[in-house]
């Protein structure tokens, strides 16, 4: 189990948040509802979705490395 207050827990949370927002950007109804704001608190979802779509290869590799770390090394 990964603790949220540790550094690797924060990395896992960040990667999952970016991957989830990038996935939700592909769903039309959620895209217009959740990702329409580009500023403020709701803009964090939009910015995470943009990071996930533009850096999809780096995010995917990071997810695989983090999964290997959490499953086998921790």
C-alpha positions as CSV (number, residue, x, y, z in Angstrom):
1,X,0.0,0.0,0.0
2,X,1.3,3.4,-0.9
3,X,1.1,6.2,1.7
4,X,-0.2,9.4,0.3
5,X,2.1,11.5,2.5
6,X,5.3,9.9,1.1
7,X,7.1,11.1,-2.0
8,X,6.2,8.0,-4.0
9,X,2.6,8.3,-2.9
10,X,2.5,11.8,-4.2
11,X,4.0,10.6,-7.5
12,X,1.4,7.9,-7.8
13,X,-1.4,10.3,-7.1
14,X,-0.1,12.8,-9.6
15,X,0.3,10.2,-12.4
16,X,-3.2,8.8,-11.8
17,X,-4.7,12.3,-11.8
18,X,-3.0,13.1,-15.1
19,X,-4.0,9.8,-16.7
20,X,-7.6,10.2,-15.5
21,X,-8.0,13.8,-16.7
22,X,-6.5,12.8,-20.1
23,X,-9.0,10.0,-20.4
24,X,-11.9,12.2,-19.4
25,X,-10.9,14.7,-22.1
26,X,-11.8,12.1,-24.7
27,X,-15.4,11.8,-23.3
28,X,-17.5,14.5,-25.0
29,X,-20.0,15.2,-22.2
30,X,-17.5,15.2,-19.4
31,X,-15.1,17.3,-21.6
32,X,-17.6,20.1,-22.0
33,X,-18.6,20.0,-18.3
34,X,-15.4,19.4,-16.4
35,X,-12.6,20.6,-18.7
36,X,-14.2,23.8,-20.0
37,X,-12.7,26.1,-17.5
38,X,-9.0,27.0,-18.1
39,X,-8.4,29.2,-15.1
40,X,-9.0,28.8,-11.4
41,X,-9.5,25.7,-9.4
42,X,-11.2,23.8,-12.2
43,X,-8.4,24.8,-14.5
44,X,-6.2,22.2,-12.7
45,X,-8.2,19.4,-14.4
46,X,-7.8,21.1,-17.8
47,X,-4.0,21.5,-17.3
48,X,-3.6,17.9,-16.2
49,X,-5.5,16.8,-19.3
50,X,-3.3,18.9,-21.5
51,X,-0.2,17.4,-19.9
52,X,-1.5,13.9,-20.3
53,X,-2.3,14.3,-24.0
54,X,0.8,16.2,-25.0
55,X,3.3,14.1,-23.0
56,X,1.4,10.8,-23.4
57,X,4.5,8.7,-24.1
58,X,6.4,10.1,-21.1
59,X,3.3,9.7,-18.8
60,X,2.8,6.1,-20.0
61,X,6.4,5.2,-19.3
62,X,6.3,6.9,-15.9
63,X,3.1,4.9,-15.1
64,X,4.8,1.6,-16.0
65,X,7.9,2.4,-14.0
66,X,5.9,3.4,-11.0
67,X,3.8,0.3,-11.3
68,X,6.9,-1.9,-11.3
69,X,8.3,0.0,-8.3
70,X,5.1,-0.3,-6.3
71,X,4.5,-3.9,-7.1
72,X,8.0,-5.4,-6.9
73,X,10.3,-3.1,-5.0
74,X,8.1,-1.6,-2.3
